[in-house]
Amino acid sequence: MAKKPAPATRSASPAASHGGHGHDDTPMSSANTISSGMDYAAHEAMYHRFTNIAKWGIVACAVLVIFLFIAIHPMVPTPAG
């Protein structure tokens, strides 16, 4: 008869439960502080670039849908027959 493996135990350390990759257990209020290490001008420029690409992508898709509708289903009356 084979022996059962021992059940896995959880570590008491919060850092160990996160894989030990540097998470700390600070309250959420400290997460709302502004970090001096962030480049906010670059962040805002990238955000505006992303929204601009998304806007023009949606416009391009709408134009494509309208073009395909006209190409596949022309607005020409069918002959009576």
N, CA, C and O atoms as a Tinker XYZ file with bonds, in Angstrom:
   324  protein
     1  N      0.841000   -1.159000    0.000000    73     2
     2  CA     0.000000    0.000000    0.000000    64     1     3
     3  C      0.900000    1.241000    0.000000    63     2     4     5
     4  O      1.797000    1.369000    0.833000    81     3
     5  N      0.644000    2.159000   -0.957000    73     3     6
     6  CA     1.473000    3.353000   -1.099000    64     5     7
     7  C      1.094000    4.386000   -0.052000    63     6     8     9
     8  O     -0.064000    4.508000    0.346000    81     7
     9  N      2.100000    5.119000    0.377000    73     7    10
    10  CA     1.881000    6.168000    1.355000    64     9    11
    11  C      1.326000    7.406000    0.686000    63    10    12    13
    12  O      1.751000    7.765000   -0.413000    81    11
    13  N      0.381000    8.063000    1.339000    73    11    14
    14  CA    -0.189000    9.305000    0.814000    64    13    15
    15  C      0.832000   10.422000    0.954000    63    14    16    17
    16  O      1.543000   10.488000    1.957000    81    15
    17  N      0.913000   11.311000   -0.050000    73    15    18
    18  CA     1.831000   12.439000    0.093000    64    17    19
    19  C      1.316000   13.397000    1.159000    63    18    20    21
    20  O      0.112000   13.482000    1.401000    81    19
    21  N      2.230000   14.109000    1.789000    73    19    22
    22  CA     1.846000   15.066000    2.820000    64    21    23
    23  C      1.097000   16.224000    2.170000    63    22    24    25
    24  O      1.452000   16.643000    1.068000    81    23
    25  N      0.062000   16.750000    2.838000    73    23    26
    26  CA    -0.680000   17.873000    2.254000    64    25    27
    27  C      0.218000   19.106000    2.154000    63    26    28    29
    28  O      1.099000   19.325000    2.985000    81    27
    29  N     -0.028000   19.897000    1.123000    73    27    30
    30  CA     0.748000   21.123000    0.927000    64    29    31
    31  C      0.404000   22.115000    2.023000    63    30    32    33
    32  O     -0.760000   22.274000    2.392000    81    31
    33  N      1.415000   22.771000    2.532000    73    31    34
    34  CA     1.177000   23.765000    3.572000    64    33    35
    35  C      1.376000   25.143000    2.986000    63    34    36    37
    36  O      2.168000   25.333000    2.063000    81    35
    37  N      0.650000   26.101000    3.530000    73    35    38
    38  CA     0.778000   27.489000    3.096000    64    37    39
    39  C      1.788000   28.181000    3.981000    63    38    40    41
    40  O      1.854000   27.949000    5.188000    81    39
    41  N      2.557000   29.019000    3.365000    73    39    42
    42  CA     3.547000   29.787000    4.111000    64    41    43
    43  C      2.849000   30.912000    4.861000    63    42    44    45
    44  O      1.866000   31.467000    4.370000    81    43
    45  N      3.334000   31.247000    6.018000    73    43    46
    46  CA     2.749000   32.318000    6.799000    64    45    47
    47  C      3.174000   33.686000    6.287000    63    46    48    49
    48  O      2.543000   34.690000    6.619000    81    47
    49  N      4.218000   33.744000    5.494000    73    47    50
    50  CA     4.732000   35.015000    4.997000    64    49    51
    51  C      3.934000   35.485000    3.793000    63    50    52    53
    52  O      3.791000   34.727000    2.833000    81    51
    53  N      3.394000   36.734000    3.804000    73    51    54
    54  CA     2.658000   37.236000    2.643000    64    53    55
    55  C      3.531000   37.324000    1.405000    63    54    56    57
    56  O      3.050000   37.108000    0.293000    81    55
    57  N      4.819000   37.640000    1.582000    73    55    58
    58  CA     5.713000   37.740000    0.425000    64    57    59
    59  C      5.889000   36.374000   -0.219000    63    58    60    61
    60  O      6.013000   36.276000   -1.440000    81    59
    61  N      5.901000   35.333000    0.580000    73    59    62
    62  CA     6.060000   33.994000    0.025000    64    61    63
    63  C      4.809000   33.577000   -0.739000    63    62    64    65
    64  O      4.903000   32.828000   -1.711000    81    63
    65  N      3.636000   34.051000   -0.313000    73    63    66
    66  CA     2.417000   33.683000   -1.020000    64    65    67
    67  C      2.332000   34.365000   -2.380000    63    66    68    69
    68  O      1.589000   33.919000   -3.254000    81    67
    69  N      3.089000   35.444000   -2.561000    73    67    70
    70  CA     3.132000   36.125000   -3.851000    64    69    71
    71  C      4.342000   35.678000   -4.664000    63    70    72    73
    72  O      4.695000   36.321000   -5.652000    81    71
    73  N      4.961000   34.612000   -4.270000    73    71    74
    74  CA     6.108000   34.131000   -4.998000    64    73    75
    75  C      7.385000   34.867000   -4.634000    63    74    76    77
    76  O      8.421000   34.647000   -5.261000    81    75
    77  N      7.333000   35.726000   -3.647000    73    75    78
    78  CA     8.508000   36.426000   -3.194000    64    77    79
    79  C      9.038000   37.444000   -4.194000    63    78    80    81
    80  O     10.241000   37.703000   -4.232000    81    79
    81  N      8.164000   38.020000   -4.996000    73    79    82
    82  CA     8.651000   38.973000   -5.986000    64    81    83
    83  C      8.322000   40.413000   -5.641000    63    82    84    85
    84  O      7.998000   41.199000   -6.532000    81    83
    85  N      8.398000   40.771000   -4.390000    73    83    86
    86  CA     8.412000   42.160000   -3.995000    64    85    87
    87  C      7.102000   42.827000   -3.674000    63    86    88    89
    88  O      7.078000   44.051000   -3.540000    81    87
    89  N      6.018000   42.108000   -3.544000    73    87    90
    90  CA     4.768000   42.754000   -3.148000    64    89    91
    91  C      4.810000   43.051000   -1.665000    63    90    92    93
    92  O      5.279000   42.241000   -0.865000    81    91
    93  N      4.322000   44.205000   -1.317000    73    91    94
    94  CA     4.195000   44.507000    0.103000    64    93    95
    95  C      2.726000   44.667000    0.430000    63    94    96    97
    96  O      1.900000   44.858000   -0.462000    81    95
    97  N      2.409000   44.591000    1.682000    73    95    98
    98  CA     1.014000   44.663000    2.104000    64    97    99
    99  C      0.678000   46.060000    2.614000    63    98   100   101
   100  O      0.238000   46.221000    3.753000    81    99
   101  N      0.886000   47.069000    1.768000    73    99   102
   102  CA     0.560000   48.432000    2.153000    64   101   103
   103  C     -0.914000   48.683000    1.882000    63   102   104   105
   104  O     -1.494000   48.063000    0.990000    81   103
   105  N     -1.527000   49.582000    2.639000    73   103   106
   106  CA    -2.940000   49.887000    2.412000    64   105   107
   107  C     -3.155000   50.519000    1.039000    63   106   108   109
   108  O     -2.226000   51.074000    0.452000    81   107
   109  N     -4.365000   50.434000    0.539000    73   107   110
   110  CA    -4.688000   50.961000   -0.785000    64   109   111
   111  C     -4.506000   52.472000   -0.854000    63   110   112   113
   112  O     -4.224000   52.994000   -1.932000    81   111
   113  N     -4.655000   53.187000    0.244000    73   111   114
   114  CA    -4.531000   54.637000    0.203000    64   113   115
   115  C     -3.130000   55.057000   -0.217000    63   114   116   117
   116  O     -2.972000   56.092000   -0.866000    81   115
   117  N     -2.118000   54.289000    0.133000    73   115   118
   118  CA    -0.764000   54.647000   -0.268000    64   117   119
   119  C     -0.539000   54.357000   -1.746000    63   118   120   121
   120  O      0.401000   54.890000   -2.337000    81   119
   121  N     -1.373000   53.529000   -2.353000    73   119   122
   122  CA    -1.239000   53.249000   -3.781000    64   121   123
   123  C     -1.716000   54.425000   -4.619000    63   122   124   125
   124  O     -1.410000   54.499000   -5.809000    81   123
   125  N     -2.461000   55.347000   -4.014000    73   123   126
   126  CA    -2.979000   56.497000   -4.745000    64   125   127
   127  C     -2.011000   57.676000   -4.765000    63   126   128   129
   128  O     -2.336000   58.727000   -5.316000    81   127
   129  N     -0.858000   57.521000   -4.187000    73   127   130
   130  CA     0.108000   58.612000   -4.185000    64   129   131
   131  C      0.808000   58.675000   -5.534000    63   130   132   133
   132  O      0.911000   57.671000   -6.239000    81   131
   133  N      1.286000   59.858000   -5.885000    73   131   134
   134  CA     1.949000   60.049000   -7.171000    64   133   135
   135  C      3.403000   59.636000   -7.036000    63   134   136   137
   136  O      4.110000   60.087000   -6.135000    81   135
   137  N      3.833000   58.788000   -7.929000    73   135   138
   138  CA     5.206000   58.325000   -7.918000    64   137   139
   139  C      6.068000   59.272000   -8.739000    63   138   140   141
   140  O      5.683000   59.673000   -9.837000    81   139
   141  N      7.213000   59.622000   -8.219000    73   139   142
   142  CA     8.098000   60.522000   -8.952000    64   141   143
   143  C      8.811000   59.790000  -10.079000    63   142   144   145
   144  O      9.415000   60.431000  -10.939000    81   143
   145  N      8.756000   58.463000  -10.094000    73   143   146
   146  CA     9.448000   57.696000  -11.120000    64   145   147
   147  C      8.665000   57.548000  -12.414000    63   146   148   149
   148  O      9.189000   57.004000  -13.386000    81   147
   149  N      7.429000   58.016000  -12.451000    73   147   150
   150  CA     6.613000   57.850000  -13.654000    64   149   151
   151  C      6.748000   59.057000  -14.565000    63   150   152   153
   152  O      6.842000   60.193000  -14.101000    81   151
   153  N      6.757000   58.803000  -15.852000    73   151   154
   154  CA     6.825000   59.867000  -16.852000    64   153   155
   155  C      5.400000   60.121000  -17.335000    63   154   156   157
   156  O      4.931000   59.479000  -18.275000    81   155
   157  N      4.711000   61.068000  -16.681000    73   155   158
   158  CA     3.303000   61.299000  -16.982000    64   157   159
   159  C      3.092000   61.903000  -18.363000    63   158   160   161
   160  O      2.063000   61.645000  -18.988000    81   159
   161  N      4.027000   62.692000  -18.855000    73   159   162
   162  CA     3.890000   63.259000  -20.199000    64   161   163
   163  C      3.903000   62.137000  -21.241000    63   162   164   165
   164  O      3.110000   62.157000  -22.182000    81   163
   165  N      4.791000   61.167000  -21.079000    73   163   166
   166  CA     4.840000   60.035000  -22.003000    64   165   167
   167  C      3.593000   59.171000  -21.866000    63   166   168   169
   168  O      3.076000   58.658000  -22.859000    81   167
   169  N      3.109000   59.009000  -20.637000    73   167   170
   170  CA     1.898000   58.222000  -20.390000    64   169   171
   171  C      0.698000   58.860000  -21.086000    63   170   172   173
   172  O     -0.076000   58.170000  -21.749000    81   171
   173  N      0.544000   60.171000  -20.935000    73   171   174
   174  CA    -0.582000   60.851000  -21.572000    64   173   175
   175  C     -0.450000   60.862000  -23.088000    63   174   176   177
   176  O     -1.456000   60.748000  -23.789000    81   175
   177  N      0.762000   60.997000  -23.609000    73   175   178
   178  CA     0.957000   60.965000  -25.064000    64   177   179
   179  C      0.571000   59.598000  -25.617000    63   178   180   181
   180  O     -0.070000   59.515000  -26.664000    81   179
   181  N      0.951000   58.527000  -24.927000    73   179   182
   182  CA     0.608000   57.176000  -25.384000    64   181   183
   183  C     -0.898000   56.955000  -25.304000    63   182   184   185
   184  O     -1.475000   56.317000  -26.184000    81   183
   185  N     -1.541000   57.476000  -24.258000    73   183   186
   186  CA    -2.993000   57.344000  -24.127000    64   185   187
   187  C     -3.702000   58.047000  -25.280000    63   186   188   189
   188  O     -4.634000   57.494000  -25.863000    81   187
   189  N     -3.268000   59.264000  -25.613000    73   187   190
   190  CA    -3.890000   59.994000  -26.716000    64   189   191
   191  C     -3.632000   59.297000  -28.050000    63   190   192   193
   192  O     -4.505000   59.274000  -28.918000    81   191
   193  N     -2.439000   58.731000  -28.215000    73   191   194
   194  CA    -2.143000   57.972000  -29.434000    64   193   195
   195  C     -3.063000   56.752000  -29.537000    63   194   196   197
   196  O     -3.600000   56.464000  -30.607000    81   195
   197  N     -3.242000   56.043000  -28.432000    73   195   198
   198  CA    -4.101000   54.857000  -28.426000    64   197   199
   199  C     -5.546000   55.215000  -28.746000    63   198   200   201
   200  O     -6.181000   54.542000  -29.557000    81   199
   201  N     -6.083000   56.281000  -28.111000    73   199   202
   202  CA    -7.471000   56.649000  -28.377000    64   201   203
   203  C     -7.651000   57.139000  -29.810000    63   202   204   205
   204  O     -8.700000   56.915000  -30.414000    81   203
   205  N     -6.638000   57.802000  -30.353000    73   203   206
   206  CA    -6.709000   58.258000  -31.736000    64   205   207
   207  C     -6.724000   57.068000  -32.700000    63   206   208   209
   208  O     -7.495000   57.055000  -33.659000    81   207
   209  N     -5.875000   56.074000  -32.447000    73   207   210
   210  CA    -5.850000   54.875000  -33.293000    64   209   211
   211  C     -7.178000   54.129000  -33.176000    63   210   212   213
   212  O     -7.709000   53.650000  -34.178000    81   211
   213  N     -7.711000   54.029000  -31.972000    73   211   214
   214  CA    -8.998000   53.338000  -31.779000    64   213   215
   215  C    -10.115000   54.064000  -32.519000    63   214   216   217
   216  O    -10.952000   53.426000  -33.157000    81   215
   217  N    -10.133000   55.403000  -32.438000    73   215   218
   218  CA   -11.164000   56.196000  -33.111000    64   217   219
   219  C    -11.109000   55.978000  -34.615000    63   218   220   221
   220  O    -12.136000   55.700000  -35.234000    81   219
   221  N     -9.924000   56.099000  -35.215000    73   219   222
   222  CA    -9.810000   55.950000  -36.662000    64   221   223
   223  C    -10.005000   54.501000  -37.100000    63   222   224   225
   224  O    -10.437000   54.251000  -38.225000    81   223
   225  N     -9.695000   53.552000  -36.233000    73   223   226
   226  CA    -9.974000   52.147000  -36.544000    64   225   227
   227  C    -11.471000   51.882000  -36.612000    63   226   228   229
   228  O    -11.932000   51.139000  -37.478000    81   227
   229  N    -12.227000   52.483000  -35.708000    73   227   230
   230  CA   -13.684000   52.328000  -35.718000    64   229   231
   231  C    -14.276000   52.992000  -36.964000    63   230   232   233
   232  O    -15.173000   52.439000  -37.601000    81   231
   233  N    -13.767000   54.185000  -37.308000    73   231   234
   234  CA   -14.247000   54.870000  -38.512000    64   233   235
   235  C    -13.944000   54.031000  -39.747000    63   234   236   237
   236  O    -14.795000   53.903000  -40.627000    81   235
   237  N    -12.741000   53.457000  -39.828000    73   235   238
   238  CA   -12.371000   52.628000  -40.979000    64   237   239
   239  C    -13.264000   51.393000  -41.080000    63   238   240   241
   240  O    -13.671000   51.006000  -42.176000    81   239
   241  N    -13.566000   50.778000  -39.944000    73   239   242
   242  CA   -14.460000   49.604000  -39.965000    64   241   243
   243  C    -15.862000   49.986000  -40.421000    63   242   244   245
   244  O    -16.493000   49.238000  -41.168000    81   243
   245  N    -16.356000   51.136000  -39.983000    73   243   246
   246  CA   -17.691000   51.586000  -40.391000    64   245   247
   247  C    -17.723000   51.854000  -41.893000    63   246   248   249
   248  O    -18.684000   51.485000  -42.567000    81   247
   249  N    -16.675000   52.494000  -42.423000    73   247   250
   250  CA   -16.606000   52.758000  -43.865000    64   249   251
   251  C    -16.547000   51.440000  -44.627000    63   250   252   253
   252  O    -17.203000   51.294000  -45.658000    81   251
   253  N    -15.776000   50.486000  -44.135000    73   251   254
   254  CA   -15.683000   49.182000  -44.794000    64   253   255
   255  C    -17.033000   48.469000  -44.809000    63   254   256   257
   256  O    -17.407000   47.875000  -45.820000    81   255
   257  N    -17.757000   48.521000  -43.711000    73   255   258
   258  CA   -19.073000   47.874000  -43.645000    64   257   259
   259  C    -20.034000   48.532000  -44.635000    63   258   260   261
   260  O    -20.778000   47.838000  -45.327000    81   259
   261  N    -20.023000   49.857000  -44.706000    73   259   262
   262  CA   -20.906000   50.565000  -45.646000    64   261   263
   263  C    -20.528000   50.219000  -47.082000    63   262   264   265
   264  O    -21.402000   49.976000  -47.914000    81   263
   265  N    -19.219000   50.196000  -47.377000    73   263   266
   266  CA   -18.769000   49.834000  -48.726000    64   265   267
   267  C    -19.197000   48.421000  -49.089000    63   266   268   269
   268  O    -19.691000   48.187000  -50.192000    81   267
   269  N    -19.013000   47.476000  -48.172000    73   267   270
   270  CA   -19.394000   46.094000  -48.462000    64   269   271
   271  C    -20.901000   45.963000  -48.635000    63   270   272   273
   272  O    -21.356000   45.175000  -49.464000    81   271
   273  N    -21.677000   46.713000  -47.875000    73   271   274
   274  CA   -23.125000   46.657000  -48.034000    64   273   275
   275  C    -23.521000   47.132000  -49.426000    63   274   276   277
   276  O    -24.350000   46.511000  -50.091000    81   275
   277  N    -22.920000   48.240000  -49.862000    73   275   278
   278  CA   -23.244000   48.769000  -51.183000    64   277   279
   279  C    -22.759000   47.826000  -52.280000    63   278   280   281
   280  O    -23.450000   47.635000  -53.280000    81   279
   281  N    -21.588000   47.240000  -52.105000    73   279   282
   282  CA   -21.034000   46.345000  -53.126000    64   281   283
   283  C    -21.826000   45.038000  -53.230000    63   282   284   285
   284  O    -22.034000   44.526000  -54.330000    81   283
   285  N    -22.255000   44.512000  -52.120000    73   283   286
   286  CA   -22.957000   43.228000  -52.131000    64   285   287
   287  C    -24.440000   43.412000  -52.403000    63   286   288   289
   288  O    -25.047000   42.583000  -53.080000    81   287
   289  N    -25.029000   44.467000  -51.897000    73   287   290
   290  CA   -26.453000   44.689000  -52.032000    64   289   291
   291  C    -26.671000   46.084000  -52.624000    63   290   292   293
   292  O    -27.019000   47.022000  -51.906000    81   291
   293  N    -26.463000   46.213000  -53.946000    73   291   294
   294  CA   -26.610000   47.540000  -54.550000    64   293   295
   295  C    -28.044000   48.042000  -54.419000    63   294   296   297
   296  O    -28.993000   47.257000  -54.395000    81   295
   297  N    -28.181000   49.339000  -54.335000    73   295   298
   298  CA   -29.494000   49.937000  -54.164000    64   297   299
   299  C    -30.163000   50.184000  -55.519000    63   298   300   301
   300  O    -30.570000   51.300000  -55.843000    81   299
   301  N    -30.260000   49.112000  -56.289000    73   299   302
   302  CA   -30.890000   49.172000  -57.607000    64   301   303
   303  C    -32.156000   48.325000  -57.520000    63   302   304   305
   304  O    -32.110000   47.177000  -57.078000    81   303
   305  N    -33.262000   48.880000  -57.935000    73   303   306
   306  CA   -34.491000   48.066000  -57.867000    64   305   307
   307  C    -34.385000   46.865000  -58.800000    63   306   308   309
   308  O    -33.864000   46.958000  -59.911000    81   307
   309  N    -34.888000   45.750000  -58.323000    73   307   310
   310  CA   -34.864000   44.537000  -59.145000    64   309   311
   311  C    -35.983000   44.619000  -60.173000    63   310   312   313
   312  O    -37.066000   45.136000  -59.897000    81   311
   313  N    -35.705000   44.105000  -61.353000    73   311   314
   314  CA   -36.760000   44.159000  -62.393000    64   313   315
   315  C    -37.946000   43.268000  -61.999000    63   314   316   317
   316  O    -37.780000   42.184000  -61.439000    81   315
   317  N    -39.125000   43.759000  -62.309000    73   315   318
   318  CA   -40.335000   42.987000  -62.021000    64   317   319
   319  C    -40.390000   41.823000  -62.999000    63   318   320   321
   320  O    -40.160000   41.975000  -64.199000    81   319
   321  N    -40.684000   40.721000  -62.476000    73   319   322
   322  CA   -40.659000   39.660000  -63.443000    64   321   323
   323  C    -41.317000   38.468000  -63.073000    63   322   324
   324  O    -41.341000   37.511000  -63.846000    81   323
